[in-house]
Every structure is written in C-alpha cells, then in structure tokens.
Amino acid sequence: MTEVAEALPGVRRLEHVMGGPVYVDVRDESDGRAIERLFDWLRWVDATFSTYREDSEISRIAAGTLPLAEAHPEVQAVLERCESLRGETDGYFDVYATGRLDPSGYVKGYSVDRGAELLEADGIRSYAINAAGDIRAAGCPHPEPEWRIGIEHPLEHDKLAAVAALNDGAVATSAAYARGDHVLDPHTRSAPAGVLSVTITGPELGTADAYATAAFAMGEAGPAWTARLRDYEALTILADQRVLSTPGFPRG
C-alpha cells in the first residue's frame, strides 16, 4: 500500500475532523499548503457548527443564547440554505427532524464544497475529498481518466452495490447501516421503512447530501421524488434489494 501511494503523483492526507475521517487526494503537484488551508477551514467549520460543542454557534443558537441575527454570516447563510432545502424536499430535509437544531446533514457537504473552492483557488484541478464516505472530486486521478467511486452494498459490506464515475461532481449516500437509525422522517419522527440506502450525485456535495437524506427519509416514496430532480441523479436500494436508478446516474 505504501509503495503504491508513493508512486502516485501529488499528495495525500488523512485527518479526523468534523466527527469523522477526511481524506484528501490531490493528483497535481502541490507543496501541501493548499491542503493545510483546506483543513484549517474544516476545523473552523467544526468549531462553529458542531452540535456536540457547547460553545459552537449552532449549540448557542439552539440553547437560545445567541440570536441568529448575531451569528456569523456563514452560519446565517447555511441555515437559510437549509430552510430552502426543507421547501425543496417537501419537509423531508429538516434541521429540526430530531427535535433539536442540527444542520449536519448539509454542513459536511457544504464545508467540502467550500474546501474544493480553496484547492481550486490554489491552482489544483485534479483532486478528491472524501469526508466519511461523501465525496467531491474534480479532474482525474492521473493516470486514470476519471474518478471511480464505489458505493458500498448496505447488507454485504464487503461488496459494492455500484460504482459511480465522474470528472467533476459529488457523491453522497444516506443509509442506516453505518450509524443506525440517525435519519428520521420529520413528519412522523420515526425511521423510514422499505429502503436501505440512497446515493445522490450532482454538482454540489452539500445539496447532494441533503437530497440523499431527504430521499432516504421518504422511504419507498423516495425514488419517485428523485426521478424529478434536476442536475442530480440517484441510485436507491430498497429493502427487498431492488436497485433503482435515474437514467443519468454516472455508472462506472
């Protein structure tokens, strides 16, 4: 593994931040400073949006000790986008789904999208950022022509359900097999039935992540909703292990 990694062009780095592993794979020549700026940004996001830190702005808003109007502009913008996503998803993406303010279903992807902008501002064009399984990628993994992203089978974890191939875009998956029933139907406050996982691909990881969460929360009704999405594609694995995908899903 080490010899193969050292033979690849560019630089790679793994760090635990925002509650999980974040792996950055840059295939362009880099001195590493762009990646350090990326992780500095992710650490700021973690400190600002964490629902586990009492001193984070999100926790203080939830506790009623920080008025939203006095929060950081990034926090206000994120919560505004979350409210927009609640409307787009018929209320199935809801930062209050668990009864307490928690925008994590959007924040992780949003932070990676902004991190990608930081890399590109430093001239990096071929990279992948993997945040606990949700991925934003651009360019290609030289010498290969495209990034190939495996989608884990929700029941047979040593197998792949599908492979997504892309040169510019994001892949987000929502399921219960990794973290249990953490996604709830906001309308019933219960875990959805009839679905094992939902994977969404598209231009933005934040939006893809929110759409995946919403479609998973919809249960068996999710595929009909994802079929109407614009600029985003979906692959859904139902409880009976049927695999449904939209026509444009970028299978590799």
C-alpha positions as CSV (number, residue, x, y, z in Angstrom):
1,M,0.0,0.0,0.0
2,T,2.7,2.5,0.9
3,E,4.8,1.8,-2.2
4,V,1.7,2.3,-4.4
5,A,0.8,5.5,-2.7
6,E,4.3,6.9,-3.0
7,A,4.3,6.1,-6.7
8,L,1.2,8.2,-7.4
9,P,1.6,11.9,-8.4
10,G,0.6,14.6,-6.0
11,V,0.0,14.4,-2.3
12,R,-2.5,12.7,0.1
13,R,-3.6,13.5,3.6
14,L,-5.9,11.9,6.2
15,E,-7.2,13.8,9.3
16,H,-10.1,13.2,11.7
17,V,-12.3,16.3,11.7
18,M,-16.0,17.1,11.9
19,G,-16.6,13.9,13.7
20,G,-15.1,11.6,11.1
21,P,-12.1,10.9,8.7
22,V,-11.5,13.3,5.9
23,Y,-9.1,12.1,3.2
24,V,-7.8,14.4,0.6
25,D,-6.2,13.0,-2.6
26,V,-4.5,15.6,-4.8
27,R,-3.0,14.4,-8.1
28,D,-1.5,17.8,-9.1
29,E,1.9,18.9,-7.9
30,S,1.5,20.6,-4.6
31,D,3.6,21.7,-1.7
32,G,0.8,20.8,0.7
33,R,0.0,24.4,1.8
34,A,-3.3,24.3,-0.1
35,I,-4.3,21.2,1.8
36,E,-3.4,22.8,5.1
37,R,-5.6,25.7,4.2
38,L,-8.4,23.2,3.5
39,F,-8.1,21.5,6.8
40,D,-7.9,24.9,8.6
41,W,-11.2,25.7,7.1
42,L,-12.7,22.3,8.1
43,R,-11.5,22.9,11.7
44,W,-13.3,26.2,11.7
45,V,-16.5,24.7,10.4
46,D,-16.2,22.0,13.1
47,A,-15.8,24.6,15.9
48,T,-18.6,26.8,14.5
49,F,-21.3,24.2,13.5
50,S,-20.7,21.3,15.9
51,T,-23.8,20.1,17.8
52,Y,-21.5,18.5,20.4
53,R,-19.6,21.5,21.5
54,E,-21.5,23.8,23.9
55,D,-19.5,26.8,22.7
56,S,-20.3,26.4,19.0
57,E,-22.5,29.0,17.4
58,I,-25.0,26.2,16.4
59,S,-25.2,25.0,20.0
60,R,-25.6,28.5,21.3
61,I,-28.4,29.2,18.8
62,A,-30.1,26.0,19.8
63,A,-29.8,27.0,23.5
64,G,-31.2,30.4,22.9
65,T,-28.1,32.3,24.0
66,L,-27.1,33.5,20.5
67,P,-29.7,35.3,18.4
68,L,-29.5,34.2,14.7
69,A,-29.1,37.8,13.6
70,E,-25.9,38.0,15.7
71,A,-24.4,34.7,14.3
72,H,-21.5,34.6,11.8
73,P,-22.6,35.3,8.3
74,E,-21.7,31.8,7.2
75,V,-24.0,30.4,9.9
76,Q,-26.8,32.6,8.7
77,A,-26.2,31.6,5.1
78,V,-26.1,27.9,5.9
79,L,-29.4,28.0,7.9
80,E,-31.0,30.0,5.1
81,R,-30.0,27.3,2.6
82,C,-31.3,24.6,4.9
83,E,-34.6,26.3,5.1
84,S,-34.7,26.5,1.3
85,L,-33.8,22.7,1.1
86,R,-36.7,22.0,3.5
87,G,-39.0,23.5,1.0
88,E,-37.4,21.7,-2.0
89,T,-37.8,18.4,-0.3
90,D,-41.4,18.8,1.0
91,G,-40.1,19.0,4.5
92,Y,-38.2,15.7,4.5
93,F,-34.9,17.5,4.9
94,D,-35.4,19.4,8.2
95,V,-32.7,20.6,10.6
96,Y,-35.2,20.1,13.4
97,A,-36.0,16.4,12.4
98,T,-34.7,15.2,15.7
99,G,-36.4,17.9,17.7
100,R,-33.2,20.0,18.1
101,L,-31.3,22.2,15.7
102,D,-28.9,20.1,13.7
103,P,-27.8,21.2,10.2
104,S,-25.2,18.4,10.0
105,G,-26.9,16.8,7.0
106,Y,-26.0,19.9,4.9
107,V,-22.9,21.3,6.7
108,K,-20.5,18.5,6.0
109,G,-21.1,18.6,2.2
110,Y,-21.2,22.4,2.2
111,S,-17.8,22.5,4.0
112,V,-16.3,20.2,1.5
113,D,-17.7,22.2,-1.4
114,R,-16.0,25.3,0.0
115,G,-12.9,23.4,0.6
116,A,-12.8,22.4,-3.0
117,E,-13.0,26.0,-3.9
118,L,-9.9,26.7,-1.8
119,L,-8.0,23.9,-3.6
120,E,-9.0,25.3,-7.0
121,A,-8.1,28.8,-5.9
122,D,-4.5,27.5,-5.4
123,G,-4.5,26.0,-8.9
124,I,-5.3,22.4,-8.1
125,R,-7.5,20.8,-10.7
126,S,-7.4,17.1,-10.0
127,Y,-8.4,16.1,-6.5
128,A,-10.9,14.1,-4.4
129,I,-12.1,15.0,-0.9
130,N,-13.6,12.1,0.9
131,A,-15.5,13.1,4.1
132,A,-16.6,9.9,5.8
133,G,-17.8,8.4,2.5
134,D,-19.3,11.5,0.9
135,I,-17.0,12.7,-1.9
136,R,-16.3,15.8,-4.0
137,A,-14.0,15.2,-6.9
138,A,-12.6,17.1,-9.9
139,G,-10.3,16.4,-12.8
140,C,-9.0,12.8,-12.8
141,P,-6.8,10.5,-10.7
142,H,-3.7,10.6,-13.0
143,P,-3.0,8.3,-14.8
144,E,-6.7,7.1,-14.8
145,P,-9.2,9.1,-16.9
146,E,-11.9,9.5,-14.2
147,W,-12.6,9.1,-10.5
148,R,-14.3,5.8,-9.8
149,I,-16.2,5.8,-6.5
150,G,-17.5,2.6,-5.0
151,I,-20.9,2.5,-3.4
152,E,-21.0,0.1,-0.5
153,H,-23.7,-2.6,-0.5
154,P,-25.9,-1.9,2.5
155,L,-26.2,-5.5,3.6
156,E,-23.0,-7.1,2.2
157,H,-20.3,-4.7,3.3
158,D,-17.5,-6.5,1.5
159,K,-19.3,-5.9,-1.8
160,L,-20.1,-2.8,-3.9
161,A,-23.6,-2.1,-5.0
162,A,-22.4,0.1,-7.8
163,V,-19.6,2.3,-9.0
164,A,-20.0,6.0,-9.9
165,A,-17.6,7.5,-12.4
166,L,-17.1,11.3,-12.7
167,N,-14.6,14.0,-13.5
168,D,-16.4,16.8,-11.7
169,G,-19.0,16.5,-9.1
170,A,-20.1,14.9,-5.8
171,V,-21.4,11.6,-4.5
172,A,-23.4,11.4,-1.2
173,T,-25.0,8.4,0.4
174,S,-27.6,8.2,3.2
175,A,-28.2,4.9,4.9
176,A,-28.7,3.3,8.3
177,Y,-26.1,0.6,8.2
178,A,-23.2,2.7,9.4
179,R,-24.7,4.9,12.1
180,G,-28.0,3.2,12.8
181,D,-31.4,5.0,12.5
182,H,-30.0,8.5,12.6
183,V,-32.2,9.7,9.7
184,L,-35.8,10.2,10.7
185,D,-38.9,11.1,8.7
186,P,-39.6,14.6,10.1
187,H,-43.3,14.1,9.6
188,T,-43.6,11.0,11.8
189,R,-40.4,11.3,13.9
190,S,-39.7,7.6,13.1
191,A,-37.1,5.8,10.9
192,P,-38.2,5.3,7.3
193,A,-39.2,1.8,6.1
194,G,-38.6,0.0,2.8
195,V,-35.3,1.5,1.9
196,L,-31.7,0.5,2.6
197,S,-29.7,3.3,1.0
198,V,-29.9,6.3,-1.3
199,T,-26.9,7.7,-3.2
200,I,-27.1,11.1,-5.0
201,T,-24.7,12.5,-7.5
202,G,-24.5,16.1,-8.7
203,P,-22.5,19.3,-8.9
204,E,-22.6,20.2,-5.1
205,L,-21.9,17.9,-2.2
206,G,-24.0,19.9,0.3
207,T,-27.1,19.7,-1.9
208,A,-26.5,16.1,-2.8
209,D,-26.1,15.2,0.9
210,A,-29.3,16.9,1.8
211,Y,-31.2,15.3,-1.1
212,A,-29.9,11.9,-0.1
213,T,-31.1,12.4,3.5
214,A,-34.5,13.6,2.3
215,A,-35.0,10.7,-0.2
216,F,-33.9,8.2,2.5
217,A,-36.4,9.7,5.0
218,M,-39.1,9.3,2.4
219,G,-38.7,5.5,2.4
220,E,-40.3,3.7,-0.5
221,A,-41.6,7.0,-1.9
222,G,-38.0,8.3,-2.4
223,P,-37.4,7.0,-5.9
224,A,-40.4,8.8,-7.3
225,W,-39.2,12.1,-5.8
226,T,-35.6,11.7,-7.0
227,A,-36.8,10.9,-10.5
228,R,-38.0,14.6,-10.7
229,L,-34.7,16.1,-9.6
230,R,-32.8,18.5,-12.0
231,D,-29.0,18.2,-12.3
232,Y,-28.9,15.5,-9.7
233,E,-29.1,11.7,-10.2
234,A,-30.0,8.9,-7.7
235,L,-29.4,5.3,-7.0
236,T,-31.7,3.7,-4.4
237,I,-31.5,0.3,-2.9
238,L,-34.9,-0.9,-1.5
239,A,-35.4,-3.2,1.4
240,D,-36.0,-6.1,-1.0
241,Q,-32.6,-5.3,-2.5
242,R,-34.0,-4.0,-5.8
243,V,-31.7,-1.3,-7.2
244,L,-33.4,1.7,-8.8
245,S,-31.5,4.5,-10.5
246,T,-32.3,7.5,-12.6
247,P,-31.3,7.4,-16.2
248,G,-28.3,9.7,-15.9
249,F,-26.7,8.1,-12.9
250,P,-23.0,8.0,-13.8
251,R,-22.3,4.3,-13.5
252,G,-18.6,3.4,-13.9
